[in-house]
């Protein structure tokens, strides 16, 4: 991702305006964008970062993200928890909104599209009683 600043305080240039007299360019490596998006995605979805895969594409209207991750589900033996769980499509829509808000704030870029692929289900680990 590249951001050019023209050193003017006005908004007449299509490039971002910096402080007066400070012109330049800021390059952010794609791996940084992917790392930030991966960490935020893992937090929003509720899984470890190592289970999330993220792809970032720079588009004219903003960034596009492709997120792949398992989805946490309740223990299937817990009937009450299963009944009270939000449906997958509603959860995915909520995750997209949260990702868009958080990443727009953190990266300072518009997020044009977020595709979420659910790769499996992640149930809580059962604890053994001694």
Secondary structure, DSSP 4 states (H G I P E B T S, - for coil): -EEEEES-SSS-SSSBP-STT-EEEEE--HHHHHHHHHHHHHHHHTS-GGG-EEEEEEETTEEEEEEEEEEEE--TT-HHHHHHSPPHHHHHHHHHHHHHHHHHHHH-S-EEEEEEEEEEEEEPPPPPP-
